[in-house]
Amino acid sequence: MNDAINSLGDLAEEETKKAYLAQGHNLTGKGAASIKSVWLTRGTDVVIQVLAADYVNITNRGVTAARIPYTQGSGATRSAFITGLQRYAELRFGVSSSDALRIAFQIARKAKANGGGLPSQSSQRFSSTGKRTGFVNDAIREVASKGREHVMQFIFNKVKEKNIQGR
């Protein structure tokens, strides 16, 4: 039984990583590497969970303009949000730290000003699906679609293995 559950967990993990990467979220590889499946029992139920670094969930949901912690001209001397965008710009565009800081402020202003939030519409160019959010639901649909077939194939292989060993 554990083998079957592990196999389904592996499928859930694989489909989540595939959906995450298909949306273009692969700058450093750390997000995809953080996606792991675990299973636990709750009474007679078995629950498979797919866990990941906190920011992977934020990437899945996106950030509304109202939740972007940036106010132009605030005079703030430090911002973890701007620092994160600066690091992103350095990695994504291969620019110097000062150019990346300029890009970070441009991203923050644009995301806040037009009410679009993040991801921006222009970031869709990094996605092979045309989407930049909702990869978890995409993965759930794939697992639901493939799950029954996956379990049946797993059972078939186990029966076949027993028959071969039993001869």
C-alpha positions as CSV (number, residue, x, y, z in Angstrom):
1,M,0.0,0.0,0.0
2,N,2.8,2.4,0.9
3,D,4.3,1.9,-2.6
4,A,1.1,2.9,-4.3
5,I,0.8,6.0,-2.1
6,N,4.4,6.9,-2.7
7,S,3.8,6.5,-6.4
8,L,0.8,8.8,-6.4
9,G,2.8,11.3,-4.3
10,D,5.6,11.2,-6.9
11,L,3.0,11.8,-9.6
12,A,1.6,14.8,-7.7
13,E,5.1,16.2,-7.2
14,E,6.1,15.6,-10.8
15,E,2.9,17.3,-12.2
16,T,3.3,20.3,-9.8
17,K,6.9,20.8,-10.9
18,K,6.0,20.4,-14.5
19,A,3.2,23.0,-14.3
20,Y,5.4,25.4,-12.3
21,L,8.2,25.2,-14.8
22,A,5.8,25.4,-17.8
23,Q,4.7,28.8,-16.5
24,G,8.3,30.0,-16.7
25,H,9.2,29.9,-13.0
26,N,12.7,28.5,-13.4
27,L,15.1,31.4,-12.9
28,T,17.3,29.7,-10.3
29,G,15.7,26.2,-10.1
30,K,15.3,26.5,-6.3
31,G,11.5,26.9,-6.4
32,A,11.1,23.7,-8.4
33,A,13.6,21.9,-6.3
34,S,11.7,22.8,-3.1
35,I,8.5,21.1,-4.4
36,K,8.1,17.8,-2.5
37,S,5.3,15.4,-1.8
38,V,4.5,13.9,1.6
39,W,1.6,11.7,2.7
40,L,0.0,11.3,6.0
41,T,-3.0,9.4,7.4
42,R,-6.0,11.1,9.0
43,G,-8.2,8.4,10.5
44,T,-8.9,6.0,7.6
45,D,-8.0,8.6,4.9
46,V,-4.6,9.0,3.3
47,V,-3.7,12.6,2.3
48,I,-1.0,13.5,-0.2
49,Q,0.3,17.0,0.2
50,V,2.7,18.8,-2.1
51,L,4.8,21.3,-0.2
52,A,7.2,24.0,-1.4
53,A,9.1,27.1,-0.3
54,D,6.7,29.9,0.8
55,Y,7.4,32.1,-2.2
56,V,6.2,29.3,-4.6
57,N,2.7,29.6,-3.2
58,I,2.9,33.4,-3.7
59,T,4.0,32.8,-7.3
60,N,1.0,30.5,-7.7
61,R,-1.5,33.2,-6.5
62,G,0.3,36.3,-7.7
63,V,0.2,39.6,-5.8
64,T,-2.5,42.2,-6.2
65,A,-1.5,45.8,-6.7
66,A,-3.0,46.6,-3.2
67,R,-0.6,44.1,-1.6
68,I,2.6,45.4,-3.2
69,P,4.6,47.0,-0.4
70,Y,5.8,50.0,-2.4
71,T,4.8,53.7,-2.4
72,Q,6.6,55.9,-4.8
73,G,8.4,58.8,-3.1
74,S,8.0,57.4,0.4
75,G,11.6,58.0,1.2
76,A,12.0,54.6,2.7
77,T,15.7,53.6,2.8
78,R,15.2,49.9,2.8
79,S,12.6,47.5,1.3
80,A,12.8,43.8,1.2
81,F,10.4,43.9,-1.7
82,I,12.7,46.2,-3.8
83,T,15.7,44.1,-2.8
84,G,14.0,41.0,-4.0
85,L,13.0,42.6,-7.3
86,Q,16.6,43.9,-7.7
87,R,18.0,40.3,-7.2
88,Y,15.4,39.1,-9.7
89,A,16.5,41.7,-12.3
90,E,20.2,40.8,-11.8
91,L,19.4,37.1,-12.5
92,R,16.8,37.5,-15.2
93,F,18.5,40.2,-17.2
94,G,22.2,39.8,-16.3
95,V,22.6,43.5,-15.4
96,S,24.7,45.3,-12.8
97,S,23.4,46.0,-9.3
98,S,22.7,49.6,-10.1
99,D,20.8,48.8,-13.3
100,A,18.9,46.1,-11.5
101,L,17.8,48.6,-8.8
102,R,16.5,50.9,-11.5
103,I,14.6,48.0,-13.1
104,A,13.3,46.9,-9.7
105,F,11.7,50.4,-9.1
106,Q,10.3,50.3,-12.7
107,I,8.6,46.9,-12.0
108,A,7.3,48.1,-8.6
109,R,5.9,51.4,-10.1
110,K,4.3,49.7,-13.0
111,A,2.7,46.9,-10.9
112,K,1.4,49.4,-8.4
113,A,0.3,52.1,-10.8
114,N,-1.9,50.3,-13.3
115,G,-3.5,48.1,-10.7
116,G,-2.3,45.0,-12.4
117,G,-0.1,43.6,-9.6
118,L,2.3,40.8,-10.2
119,P,2.9,38.9,-12.4
120,S,2.7,41.5,-15.1
121,Q,1.0,40.7,-18.5
122,S,4.4,41.1,-20.2
123,S,5.8,38.3,-18.1
124,Q,3.7,35.8,-20.0
125,R,6.4,35.6,-22.6
126,F,8.4,33.4,-20.1
127,S,5.5,30.9,-20.0
128,S,4.8,28.1,-22.5
129,T,1.2,27.9,-21.3
130,G,0.4,31.7,-21.5
131,K,-0.3,31.6,-17.8
132,R,1.8,32.8,-14.8
133,T,-0.4,31.9,-11.9
134,G,-2.6,28.9,-11.0
135,F,-0.1,26.2,-11.6
136,V,-1.3,24.3,-8.5
137,N,-4.8,23.9,-10.0
138,D,-3.3,22.9,-13.3
139,A,-1.3,20.2,-11.5
140,I,-4.4,19.0,-9.5
141,R,-6.3,18.6,-12.8
142,E,-3.5,16.6,-14.3
143,V,-3.2,14.3,-11.2
144,A,-6.9,13.8,-11.2
145,S,-6.8,12.9,-14.9
146,K,-3.8,10.6,-14.7
147,G,-4.3,9.3,-11.1
148,R,-6.7,6.4,-11.8
149,E,-4.6,5.2,-14.8
150,H,-1.4,5.6,-12.7
151,V,-2.8,3.5,-9.9
152,M,-4.1,0.8,-12.3
153,Q,-0.7,0.7,-14.0
154,F,1.0,0.4,-10.6
155,I,-1.3,-2.5,-9.5
156,F,-0.8,-4.2,-12.9
157,N,3.0,-4.0,-12.5
158,K,2.8,-5.4,-9.0
159,V,0.7,-8.3,-10.1
160,K,2.9,-8.9,-13.0
161,E,6.0,-8.8,-10.7
162,K,4.4,-11.3,-8.3
163,N,3.5,-13.6,-11.2
164,I,7.0,-13.6,-12.5
165,Q,8.5,-14.2,-9.1
166,G,5.9,-16.9,-8.3
167,R,6.9,-19.1,-11.3
